[in-house]
Amino acid sequence: MIAALFAAAVVAVSSPVPAAAPGGDVSFTSHGVTLHGTVVAPEGGGPAPGIVMVHGSGEHDRDDYRAEAEAFAKAGIATLIYDKRTEGYSLFERDYSVLADDALAAVQVLRSRPGVDPARVGVWGLSEGGWVAPLAASKSKDVAFAVTLGANGVSPDRQQSWAFETYLRRGGVTGSMVDMVASTNMRTLIGAGAFPEAGYDPVPVLEKVRQPVLGLWGELDRLTPPGEAVRIFRETLERAGNRQYTLKVFPRAQHALRQTTDGFDKLDGFAPGYLDLVGTWVNGLKDGPVRPSADPPPVQESESAALAPLAWYEATWVQIGVWALALLAFAAYPVTALFRRRREDVPLSRPARWLASTGLLGTAGFLVYYVVLTTGAAMAPGPVLFGRTLPWLALQLIAVGVVVTGVVTAVSWWRRRSETSGGVRVGLLVAGAVLFVPWAVHWGLLVP
């Protein structure tokens, strides 16, 4: 296989390279949504093979993949790039089957283009597209091949948990914050239905793919566990009897096969050999079946792990309920003080005020930081002290303060119960502290 690829590369270098020619804009409909794209076509020649490029996660338009499309067109491959759907796709809503149907609709458009060989049109998918492109291939024989970049062999929740942990540990974060973001947070989002396609299993889909597969990974991929992906792709395709595969790992390359120093940065330029390999591999399919070839899986610093389902007390609405009750209990003390004309509970006012203050800071502050982390900050944690980000360290100190002031308030209240009134207010405040403790343990605020 290596010799064949080398020979093809020599021919490609020694032969005139066609320039990319304008292919024209196209539109197509999938699941009631009209999508728009552009065909970047090679110049001249006979019927060319074609590639439909399938997006990674998030919002993307056709220009995000234009550089690669133009390189593929120069290699003699007609390439269709299109704007990703926004209807039915968001952070909290997506369906891989729908995205696969979008890609299949694009395949039909490209198959019908003049100058394109309809029997040689395949799909290319990056990251999330590495789940979608094989799904499209498994659903239709009109797909001639599948190319994936940074594809996963594991489910999205498992992949995202691994990526969170990888980025946090790279930032120097250790201990409870890592567990909170990578495990507790992920499991809670899944339980709340806020992580669409979380449990999608790519293995049964790969078992149904009968077309040739070109799987490409960066050695220093920090978003996808690449070693596991290479092993799972090879084992699955072999088990399913599909031995037309080429699995390649590019050194010093990151998730999208850009050059990198450590996998966390992105330098200018693609990994050497990536674009040429796609061109020679796709063009070479007309010469006969692909022989199986797989690079050794790259070394990962850690293995991904399956996420356990939530226990009843971890259920999202239970946790929200406990948090809300604790917050209300802490807020009730200062709010009711505004309407009291007498200060019957003066002996308890200082520890109670401290308890109310730390409780409010702990519960409200955690919510704010949790939103910040889950919307991107976990991938860039910022300054770290004692293995903790500064906001997390502050929240943990506040949580300890809640426990200490809660004990002092409870003891003082019990000792002075015959001397003071306002027992309901203070009792409610202490109840908030009691609720706070298991909640804070669950979320790691009271865990090293």
C-alpha positions as CSV (number, residue, x, y, z in Angstrom):
1,M,0.0,0.0,0.0
2,I,2.8,2.4,0.9
3,A,4.6,1.6,-2.4
4,A,1.4,2.2,-4.4
5,L,0.8,5.5,-2.7
6,F,4.4,6.5,-3.3
7,A,4.1,5.7,-7.0
8,A,0.8,7.6,-7.3
9,A,2.5,10.6,-5.6
10,V,5.4,10.5,-8.1
11,V,2.9,10.4,-11.0
12,A,1.0,13.3,-9.4
13,V,4.1,15.4,-9.0
14,S,5.4,14.7,-12.5
15,S,2.1,15.4,-14.2
16,P,0.6,18.8,-14.8
17,V,-1.6,19.8,-11.8
18,P,-5.0,21.2,-13.0
19,A,-6.0,24.5,-11.5
20,A,-9.3,24.9,-9.6
21,A,-12.1,26.3,-11.7
22,P,-15.2,28.0,-10.5
23,G,-17.9,25.4,-10.2
24,G,-20.9,27.5,-9.4
25,D,-23.3,27.9,-6.5
26,V,-25.9,25.2,-5.8
27,S,-29.0,24.8,-3.5
28,F,-30.7,21.7,-2.3
29,T,-33.4,20.8,0.2
30,S,-33.2,18.4,3.2
31,H,-35.9,17.9,5.8
32,G,-37.7,21.0,4.7
33,V,-34.6,23.3,4.9
34,T,-33.0,24.7,1.8
35,L,-29.2,24.6,2.1
36,H,-26.8,26.6,-0.1
37,G,-23.3,25.6,-1.3
38,T,-20.6,25.9,-3.9
39,V,-19.0,23.3,-6.2
40,V,-15.2,23.9,-6.5
41,A,-14.4,22.0,-9.7
42,P,-11.2,21.0,-11.4
43,E,-10.4,22.3,-14.9
44,G,-10.8,20.2,-18.0
45,G,-10.4,16.5,-18.2
46,G,-13.0,13.7,-18.2
47,P,-15.5,12.8,-15.4
48,A,-13.9,13.6,-12.0
49,P,-14.5,12.0,-8.7
50,G,-16.3,14.2,-6.1
51,I,-16.2,15.0,-2.4
52,V,-19.0,16.5,-0.2
53,M,-17.4,18.1,2.8
54,V,-19.3,17.5,6.1
55,H,-18.9,20.1,8.9
56,G,-17.5,19.8,12.4
57,S,-19.5,20.8,15.4
58,G,-20.8,24.3,15.8
59,E,-21.8,26.9,13.2
60,H,-20.0,26.7,9.9
61,D,-20.4,28.1,6.4
62,R,-18.9,26.9,3.2
63,D,-15.9,29.2,3.4
64,D,-14.6,27.4,6.5
65,Y,-13.5,24.5,4.2
66,R,-12.7,26.4,1.1
67,A,-8.9,26.1,1.4
68,E,-9.2,22.3,1.4
69,A,-11.8,22.3,-1.3
70,E,-9.5,24.3,-3.6
71,A,-6.6,21.9,-2.9
72,F,-8.8,18.9,-3.7
73,A,-10.0,20.5,-6.9
74,K,-6.4,21.1,-7.9
75,A,-5.9,17.3,-7.4
76,G,-8.7,16.7,-9.9
77,I,-11.6,16.2,-7.4
78,A,-14.9,18.2,-7.7
79,T,-15.7,19.3,-4.2
80,L,-19.0,20.6,-2.8
81,I,-18.9,22.8,0.3
82,Y,-22.1,24.1,1.8
83,D,-23.5,26.2,4.7
84,K,-24.4,24.1,7.6
85,R,-28.1,24.1,8.7
86,T,-29.1,26.4,11.6
87,E,-32.7,25.2,11.8
88,G,-32.8,22.2,14.1
89,Y,-29.1,22.6,15.0
90,S,-27.9,24.3,18.1
91,L,-26.0,23.7,21.3
92,F,-29.1,22.0,22.7
93,E,-30.6,20.5,19.6
94,R,-29.1,18.3,16.9
95,D,-29.8,15.0,15.1
96,Y,-26.9,13.2,13.3
97,S,-29.4,11.4,11.1
98,V,-30.7,14.7,9.8
99,L,-27.1,16.0,9.3
100,A,-26.3,12.8,7.4
101,D,-29.4,13.3,5.2
102,D,-28.1,16.9,4.5
103,A,-24.9,15.4,3.3
104,L,-26.7,12.8,1.2
105,A,-28.7,15.5,-0.5
106,A,-25.5,17.3,-1.3
107,V,-24.1,14.0,-2.7
108,Q,-27.0,13.8,-5.1
109,V,-26.4,17.4,-6.3
110,L,-22.7,16.6,-6.9
111,R,-23.5,13.3,-8.7
112,S,-25.7,15.2,-11.1
113,R,-23.1,17.8,-12.0
114,P,-21.6,17.8,-15.5
115,G,-18.0,16.6,-15.5
116,V,-18.5,14.5,-12.3
117,D,-18.4,10.7,-12.3
118,P,-21.6,9.9,-10.2
119,A,-20.1,6.5,-9.3
120,R,-17.1,8.1,-7.6
121,V,-18.7,10.7,-5.2
122,G,-18.0,10.3,-1.5
123,V,-18.1,12.2,1.8
124,W,-15.5,13.9,3.9
125,G,-16.2,14.7,7.6
126,L,-14.2,16.5,10.3
127,S,-14.7,15.9,14.0
128,E,-18.5,15.8,14.4
129,G,-18.5,15.1,10.7
130,G,-16.6,12.0,11.6
131,W,-19.8,10.7,13.2
132,V,-22.0,12.0,10.4
133,A,-20.0,11.0,7.3
134,P,-19.9,7.3,8.1
135,L,-23.6,7.4,9.0
136,A,-24.3,8.9,5.5
137,A,-22.2,6.2,3.9
138,S,-24.1,3.5,5.8
139,K,-27.5,4.9,4.6
140,S,-26.8,5.0,0.9
141,K,-24.9,3.1,-1.7
142,D,-24.7,6.3,-3.7
143,V,-21.8,7.3,-1.4
144,A,-18.6,5.8,-3.0
145,F,-16.2,6.3,-0.1
146,A,-15.8,8.0,3.3
147,V,-12.9,10.2,4.5
148,T,-12.8,11.3,8.1
149,L,-10.6,13.7,10.0
150,G,-10.3,13.6,13.8
151,A,-13.1,11.0,13.9
152,N,-14.2,9.4,17.2
153,G,-14.5,5.8,18.0
154,V,-16.4,6.7,21.2
155,S,-19.6,8.5,22.0
156,P,-19.8,12.3,22.1
157,D,-20.2,12.5,25.9
158,R,-17.2,10.3,26.4
159,Q,-15.2,12.3,23.9
160,Q,-16.1,15.6,25.5
161,S,-15.4,14.4,29.0
162,W,-11.9,13.3,27.8
163,A,-11.3,16.7,26.1
164,F,-12.3,18.7,29.2
165,E,-10.0,16.6,31.4
166,T,-7.2,16.9,28.9
167,Y,-7.4,20.7,28.6
168,L,-7.8,21.2,32.4
169,R,-4.8,19.1,33.3
170,R,-2.8,20.8,30.6
171,G,-3.7,24.1,32.4
172,G,-2.4,22.7,35.7
173,V,-5.8,22.0,37.2
174,T,-6.1,18.9,39.4
175,G,-8.5,17.4,41.9
176,S,-12.2,18.1,42.4
177,M,-12.6,20.7,39.6
178,V,-11.5,18.2,37.0
179,D,-14.0,15.7,38.3
180,M,-16.7,18.3,38.4
181,V,-16.3,19.5,34.8
182,A,-15.4,16.2,33.1
183,S,-17.8,13.9,35.0
184,T,-20.4,15.5,37.3
185,N,-21.1,18.4,34.9
186,M,-21.3,16.1,31.8
187,R,-23.6,13.6,33.5
188,T,-25.8,16.3,34.7
189,L,-26.1,17.9,31.3
190,I,-27.0,14.5,29.8
191,G,-29.6,13.9,32.5
192,A,-31.2,17.2,31.8
193,G,-31.4,16.5,28.1
194,A,-29.1,19.4,27.4
195,F,-26.5,17.3,25.5
196,P,-28.1,16.1,22.3
197,E,-26.7,12.9,20.7
198,A,-24.6,12.4,23.9
199,G,-24.7,8.6,23.8
200,Y,-24.4,8.2,20.0
201,D,-22.4,5.0,19.4
202,P,-20.3,5.1,16.2
203,V,-19.4,1.4,16.2
204,P,-22.7,-0.1,14.9
205,V,-22.6,2.5,12.1
206,L,-19.1,1.7,11.2
207,E,-20.0,-2.0,11.1
208,K,-22.5,-1.1,8.3
209,V,-20.1,0.9,6.1
210,R,-19.1,-1.2,3.1
211,Q,-17.4,1.6,1.2
212,P,-13.6,2.3,1.3
213,V,-12.7,4.4,4.3
214,L,-9.8,6.8,4.7
215,G,-9.4,7.7,8.4
216,L,-7.0,10.5,9.3
217,W,-5.8,11.7,12.7
218,G,-3.3,14.1,14.2
219,E,-0.8,12.5,16.5
220,L,-1.4,15.4,19.0
221,D,-5.2,15.6,18.8
222,R,-6.4,16.9,22.2
223,L,-10.1,17.0,21.3
224,T,-10.6,13.4,20.2
225,P,-8.8,10.4,21.8
226,P,-6.9,9.5,18.7
227,G,-5.3,6.3,19.9
228,E,-8.6,4.8,20.8
229,A,-10.2,6.0,17.5
230,V,-7.5,4.3,15.3
231,R,-7.9,1.0,17.3
232,I,-11.7,1.1,17.2
233,F,-11.9,1.9,13.5
234,R,-9.5,-0.9,12.6
235,E,-11.1,-3.5,14.8
236,T,-14.6,-2.6,13.8
237,L,-14.0,-2.5,10.0
238,E,-12.1,-5.8,10.2
239,R,-14.8,-7.4,12.3
240,A,-17.4,-6.2,9.8
241,G,-15.5,-7.6,6.9
242,N,-14.6,-4.2,5.3
243,R,-10.9,-4.5,4.6
244,Q,-10.9,-1.4,2.2
245,Y,-9.4,1.0,4.7
246,T,-6.5,3.3,5.1
247,L,-5.9,4.7,8.6
248,K,-3.2,7.3,8.8
249,V,-1.7,9.3,11.7
250,F,0.1,12.5,11.0
251,P,2.9,13.5,13.4
252,R,3.0,17.0,14.9
253,A,-0.6,17.6,13.8
254,Q,-3.7,18.6,15.8
255,H,-7.4,17.8,15.6
256,A,-8.1,19.4,12.2
257,L,-4.7,18.3,10.8
258,R,-3.2,21.7,11.2
259,Q,0.5,21.8,12.2
260,T,1.0,22.3,15.9
261,T,3.7,22.3,18.6
262,D,1.8,20.5,21.3
263,G,-1.7,19.8,20.0
264,F,-3.2,22.8,21.9
265,D,-2.1,25.5,19.4
266,K,-2.7,25.8,15.7
267,L,0.0,26.9,13.3
268,D,-0.3,28.0,9.8
269,G,-0.6,25.2,7.2
270,F,-1.9,21.7,7.2
271,A,0.1,18.7,8.2
272,P,2.5,17.8,5.4
273,G,1.1,15.1,3.2
274,Y,-2.5,15.4,4.3
275,L,-4.0,17.1,1.2
276,D,-1.8,15.1,-1.2
277,L,-2.9,11.8,0.4
278,V,-6.6,12.6,0.1
279,G,-6.1,13.4,-3.6
280,T,-4.0,10.3,-4.4
281,W,-6.3,8.0,-2.4
282,V,-9.6,9.3,-3.9
283,N,-8.2,9.3,-7.5
284,G,-6.7,5.8,-6.9
285,L,-10.0,4.2,-6.1
286,K,-10.7,3.8,-9.8
287,D,-7.8,1.4,-10.1
288,G,-9.3,-1.2,-7.8
289,P,-10.0,-2.1,-4.2
290,V,-8.0,-0.5,-1.4
291,R,-5.7,-2.7,0.5
292,P,-6.0,-2.5,4.3
293,S,-3.4,-0.2,5.9
294,A,-3.3,1.2,9.4
295,D,-0.6,3.3,11.3
296,P,0.1,2.3,14.9
297,P,-2.3,4.2,17.3
298,P,-0.7,7.3,18.7
299,V,0.0,7.4,22.5
300,Q,-2.6,9.1,24.7
301,E,-1.8,10.5,28.1
302,S,-5.0,9.1,29.4
303,E,-7.8,6.8,28.2
304,S,-11.4,8.0,27.9
305,A,-14.0,6.5,30.3
306,A,-17.7,5.8,30.0
307,L,-19.8,8.1,32.1
308,A,-22.0,6.4,34.7
309,P,-25.7,7.2,34.8
310,L,-27.0,9.5,37.5
311,A,-28.2,8.1,40.8
312,W,-31.6,9.3,42.0
313,Y,-30.0,11.9,44.3
314,E,-27.8,13.2,41.5
315,A,-30.8,13.8,39.2
316,T,-30.7,17.2,37.6
317,W,-34.0,18.4,39.2
318,V,-33.0,17.1,42.6
319,Q,-29.8,19.1,42.4
320,I,-31.5,22.2,41.2
321,G,-34.1,21.9,43.9
322,V,-31.5,21.5,46.7
323,W,-29.5,24.5,45.3
324,A,-32.6,26.7,45.0
325,L,-33.8,25.8,48.5
326,A,-30.4,26.6,50.0
327,L,-30.3,29.8,48.1
328,L,-33.7,30.9,49.4
329,A,-32.8,29.9,52.9
330,F,-29.7,32.0,52.8
331,A,-31.5,35.0,51.2
332,A,-34.4,34.9,53.6
333,Y,-32.3,36.0,56.6
334,P,-31.2,39.4,55.2
335,V,-34.5,40.0,53.3
336,T,-36.6,39.5,56.4
337,A,-34.3,41.7,58.4
338,L,-35.4,44.6,56.3
339,F,-38.9,44.2,57.7
340,R,-38.0,43.7,61.3
341,R,-38.3,46.7,63.6
342,R,-36.8,45.0,66.7
343,R,-33.5,43.1,66.9
344,E,-34.5,40.3,69.2
345,D,-31.8,37.9,67.8
346,V,-28.9,40.4,68.4
347,P,-26.7,37.7,70.2
348,L,-26.8,35.7,67.0
349,S,-26.7,38.5,64.4
350,R,-23.0,38.3,63.6
351,P,-22.5,34.6,62.9
352,A,-25.9,34.5,61.2
353,R,-25.0,37.4,58.9
354,W,-21.7,35.7,58.0
355,L,-23.6,32.4,57.3
356,A,-26.1,34.2,55.1
357,S,-23.4,36.1,53.3
358,T,-21.1,33.1,52.6
359,G,-24.1,30.9,51.7
360,L,-25.3,33.5,49.1
361,L,-21.8,33.9,47.7
362,G,-21.3,30.1,47.5
363,T,-24.6,29.2,45.8
364,A,-24.9,32.2,43.5
365,G,-21.2,32.3,42.7
366,F,-21.1,28.6,41.8
367,L,-23.9,29.0,39.3
368,V,-22.2,31.9,37.6
369,Y,-18.8,30.1,37.4
370,Y,-20.5,26.9,36.3
371,V,-22.1,28.7,33.3
372,V,-18.8,30.3,32.4
373,L,-17.0,26.9,32.5
374,T,-19.6,25.0,30.5
375,T,-19.7,27.7,27.8
376,G,-16.0,27.4,27.0
377,A,-13.8,28.5,29.9
378,A,-13.0,24.9,30.9
379,M,-10.8,24.7,27.7
380,A,-8.8,27.8,28.8
381,P,-8.9,27.7,32.6
382,G,-6.7,30.7,33.3
383,P,-4.4,31.2,36.3
384,V,-4.1,28.3,38.7
385,L,-3.0,28.2,42.3
386,F,-2.6,25.0,44.3
387,G,-4.1,23.0,41.4
388,R,-7.2,25.2,41.3
389,T,-8.3,28.1,39.2
390,L,-8.6,31.3,41.2
391,P,-12.5,31.4,41.0
392,W,-12.7,27.7,42.0
393,L,-10.3,28.2,45.0
394,A,-12.4,31.2,46.1
395,L,-15.6,29.1,45.9
396,Q,-14.0,26.3,47.9
397,L,-12.9,28.7,50.6
398,I,-16.4,30.2,50.7
399,A,-17.9,26.7,51.0
400,V,-15.6,26.0,54.0
401,G,-16.8,29.3,55.4
402,V,-20.4,28.2,55.1
403,V,-19.7,25.1,57.1
404,V,-17.8,26.9,59.8
405,T,-20.3,29.7,60.2
406,G,-23.2,27.2,60.0
407,V,-21.8,25.3,62.9
408,V,-21.1,28.5,64.9
409,T,-24.6,29.8,64.2
410,A,-26.3,26.4,65.1
411,V,-24.4,26.1,68.4
412,S,-25.1,29.7,69.3
413,W,-28.7,29.4,68.5
414,W,-29.1,26.3,70.6
415,R,-27.3,27.7,73.6
416,R,-29.3,31.0,73.4
417,R,-32.6,29.6,72.3
418,S,-34.2,30.8,75.6
419,E,-32.7,34.3,75.3
420,T,-33.7,35.1,71.7
421,S,-36.7,35.2,69.4
422,G,-36.5,35.0,65.7
423,G,-35.9,31.3,65.9
424,V,-37.7,30.6,62.7
425,R,-35.4,32.9,60.7
426,V,-32.2,31.4,62.2
427,G,-33.5,27.8,61.9
428,L,-34.2,28.4,58.3
429,L,-30.7,29.7,57.8
430,V,-29.2,26.7,59.5
431,A,-31.4,24.4,57.4
432,G,-29.9,26.1,54.3
433,A,-26.4,25.2,55.6
434,V,-27.5,21.6,56.1
435,L,-28.7,21.4,52.5
436,F,-25.6,23.2,51.3
437,V,-23.2,20.6,52.6
438,P,-24.2,17.5,50.6
439,W,-24.8,19.7,47.5
440,A,-21.3,21.2,47.8
441,V,-19.8,17.7,48.3
442,H,-21.5,16.5,45.1
443,W,-20.2,19.4,43.1
444,G,-16.7,19.2,44.5
445,L,-16.7,22.4,46.5
446,L,-15.9,20.6,49.7
447,V,-13.6,18.0,48.1
448,P,-9.9,18.5,47.7
